[in-house]
Amino acid sequence: MSDTPPDHLSTNPRSPHFDMEVLQRGIGIRFKGRERKDVEEYSISEGWIRVAAGKTRDRHGNPLTIKLSGEVEAWFENPAEGDKAADAE
C-alpha cells in the first residue's frame, strides 16, 4: 500500500470512494490550516470536504452534510503493515 492517502475518500460504505483498508490506517485531515476530526468525505484535487450539519438526519437516517471549499491536506496517522522503516523504529 502506498504511503500517500487517496485523492478522494468517504466514510460512507455506500459511496464508491469508500475504502475500509485505508480508513483502518487512520487519515488525518487539515482544512484551511486547521486539523479536523469531523470530516465525512474529502477531495484534495477539487479542494473540498463534507462535514455533518449538526444532528440533522435525512429520511434514510444518514447525517446531512455540508460541503466546505478550501485547501485540503491529508496524511496517514498509522504506518502501513509491513513497512520496514516503521518497524525499525
Phi and psi in degrees as GROMACS dihedral restraints (atoms count N, CA, C in turn):
[ dihedral_restraints ]
;  ai    aj    ak    al  type     phi  dphi    fc
    3     4     5     6     1   -71.7    20    10
    4     5     6     7     1   161.5    20    10
    6     7     8     9     1   -95.0    20    10
    7     8     9    10     1     7.4    20    10
    9    10    11    12     1  -109.7    20    10
   10    11    12    13     1   133.5    20    10
   12    13    14    15     1   -66.8    20    10
   13    14    15    16     1   158.2    20    10
   15    16    17    18     1   -65.6    20    10
   16    17    18    19     1   156.3    20    10
   18    19    20    21     1   -66.7    20    10
   19    20    21    22     1   -32.8    20    10
   21    22    23    24     1  -136.4    20    10
   22    23    24    25     1   125.6    20    10
   24    25    26    27     1  -144.8    20    10
   25    26    27    28     1   144.2    20    10
   27    28    29    30     1  -131.2    20    10
   28    29    30    31     1   149.5    20    10
   30    31    32    33     1   -92.1    20    10
   31    32    33    34     1    -5.0    20    10
   33    34    35    36     1   -84.3    20    10
   34    35    36    37     1   120.3    20    10
   36    37    38    39     1   -61.9    20    10
   37    38    39    40     1   -20.1    20    10
   39    40    41    42     1   -81.8    20    10
   40    41    42    43     1   -11.2    20    10
   42    43    44    45     1   -79.4    20    10
   43    44    45    46     1   145.9    20    10
   45    46    47    48     1   -70.3    20    10
   46    47    48    49     1   -12.5    20    10
   48    49    50    51     1   -97.8    20    10
   49    50    51    52     1    12.7    20    10
   51    52    53    54     1   -82.6    20    10
   52    53    54    55     1   134.7    20    10
   54    55    56    57     1  -145.7    20    10
   55    56    57    58     1   104.0    20    10
   57    58    59    60     1   -62.4    20    10
   58    59    60    61     1   -39.2    20    10
   60    61    62    63     1   -60.8    20    10
   61    62    63    64     1   -41.7    20    10
   63    64    65    66     1   -69.0    20    10
   64    65    66    67     1   -42.6    20    10
   66    67    68    69     1   -65.5    20    10
   67    68    69    70     1   -31.8    20    10
   69    70    71    72     1   -67.4    20    10
   70    71    72    73     1   -27.1    20    10
   72    73    74    75     1   -72.3    20    10
   73    74    75    76     1   -23.2    20    10
   75    76    77    78     1    90.1    20    10
   76    77    78    79     1   129.0    20    10
   78    79    80    81     1  -120.7    20    10
   79    80    81    82     1   128.1    20    10
   81    82    83    84     1   -97.9    20    10
   82    83    84    85     1   139.0    20    10
   84    85    86    87     1  -125.4    20    10
   85    86    87    88     1   130.5    20    10
   87    88    89    90     1  -116.6    20    10
   88    89    90    91     1   121.9    20    10
   90    91    92    93     1  -119.3    20    10
   91    92    93    94     1   120.6    20    10
   93    94    95    96     1    53.2    20    10
   94    95    96    97     1    40.5    20    10
   96    97    98    99     1    81.8    20    10
   97    98    99   100     1     2.0    20    10
   99   100   101   102     1  -121.6    20    10
  100   101   102   103     1   131.8    20    10
  102   103   104   105     1   -72.3    20    10
  103   104   105   106     1   133.0    20    10
  105   106   107   108     1  -119.7    20    10
  106   107   108   109     1   139.9    20    10
  108   109   110   111     1  -112.0    20    10
  109   110   111   112     1    -2.8    20    10
  111   112   113   114     1  -107.5    20    10
  112   113   114   115     1    23.3    20    10
  114   115   116   117     1   -81.5    20    10
  115   116   117   118     1   127.2    20    10
  117   118   119   120     1   -90.3    20    10
  118   119   120   121     1   -34.4    20    10
  120   121   122   123     1  -156.6    20    10
  121   122   123   124     1   150.4    20    10
  123   124   125   126     1  -146.5    20    10
  124   125   126   127     1   159.8    20    10
  126   127   128   129     1  -140.6    20    10
  127   128   129   130     1   116.4    20    10
  129   130   131   132     1   -72.4    20    10
  130   131   132   133     1   -46.9    20    10
  132   133   134   135     1   -66.3    20    10
  133   134   135   136     1   -34.8    20    10
  135   136   137   138     1   -88.2    20    10
  136   137   138   139     1   -13.7    20    10
  138   139   140   141     1    72.9    20    10
  139   140   141   142     1    50.9    20    10
  141   142   143   144     1  -149.9    20    10
  142   143   144   145     1   159.2    20    10
  144   145   146   147     1  -132.7    20    10
  145   146   147   148     1   159.2    20    10
  147   148   149   150     1  -118.0    20    10
  148   149   150   151     1   131.3    20    10
  150   151   152   153     1  -128.7    20    10
  151   152   153   154     1   154.5    20    10
  153   154   155   156     1   -66.1    20    10
  154   155   156   157     1   141.6    20    10
  156   157   158   159     1   -96.0    20    10
  157   158   159   160     1    77.2    20    10
  159   160   161   162     1    69.2    20    10
  160   161   162   163     1  -143.0    20    10
  162   163   164   165     1  -101.3    20    10
  163   164   165   166     1    10.2    20    10
  165   166   167   168     1   -67.8    20    10
  166   167   168   169     1   138.2    20    10
  168   169   170   171     1  -122.1    20    10
  169   170   171   172     1   153.5    20    10
  171   172   173   174     1   -85.9    20    10
  172   173   174   175     1  -176.8    20    10
  174   175   176   177     1   -69.6    20    10
  175   176   177   178     1   -13.1    20    10
  177   178   179   180     1   -97.1    20    10
  178   179   180   181     1     1.3    20    10
  180   181   182   183     1    88.7    20    10
  181   182   183   184     1     4.3    20    10
  183   184   185   186     1   -85.7    20    10
  184   185   186   187     1   147.0    20    10
  186   187   188   189     1   -66.6    20    10
  187   188   189   190     1   140.6    20    10
  189   190   191   192     1   -74.4    20    10
  190   191   192   193     1   140.1    20    10
  192   193   194   195     1  -122.5    20    10
  193   194   195   196     1   157.1    20    10
  195   196   197   198     1  -120.8    20    10
  196   197   198   199     1   148.8    20    10
  198   199   200   201     1  -100.9    20    10
  199   200   201   202     1   124.2    20    10
  201   202   203   204     1  -112.6    20    10
  202   203   204   205     1   134.0    20    10
  204   205   206   207     1  -103.0    20    10
  205   206   207   208     1   142.3    20    10
  207   208   209   210     1   160.8    20    10
  208   209   210   211     1  -174.6    20    10
  210   211   212   213     1   -71.5    20    10
  211   212   213   214     1   128.7    20    10
  213   214   215   216     1  -120.9    20    10
  214   215   216   217     1   130.9    20    10
  216   217   218   219     1  -123.3    20    10
  217   218   219   220     1   142.1    20    10
  219   220   221   222     1  -134.0    20    10
  220   221   222   223     1   148.7    20    10
  222   223   224   225     1  -151.9    20    10
  223   224   225   226     1   158.7    20    10
  225   226   227   228     1   -83.1    20    10
  226   227   228   229     1   136.0    20    10
  228   229   230   231     1   -85.4    20    10
  229   230   231   232     1   -25.0    20    10
  231   232   233   234     1  -123.5    20    10
  232   233   234   235     1   143.6    20    10
  234   235   236   237     1   -69.1    20    10
  235   236   237   238     1   158.0    20    10
  237   238   239   240     1   -68.4    20    10
  238   239   240   241     1   149.2    20    10
  240   241   242   243     1   -64.7    20    10
  241   242   243   244     1   136.8    20    10
  243   244   245   246     1    82.0    20    10
  244   245   246   247     1     7.2    20    10
  246   247   248   249     1   -74.4    20    10
  247   248   249   250     1   110.1    20    10
  249   250   251   252     1   -65.8    20    10
  250   251   252   253     1   -33.6    20    10
  252   253   254   255     1   -66.8    20    10
  253   254   255   256     1   -39.3    20    10
  255   256   257   258     1   -73.8    20    10
  256   257   258   259     1   -33.8    20    10
  258   259   260   261     1   -68.0    20    10
  259   260   261   262     1   -29.0    20    10
  261   262   263   264     1   -72.2    20    10
  262   263   264   265     1   -25.1    20    10
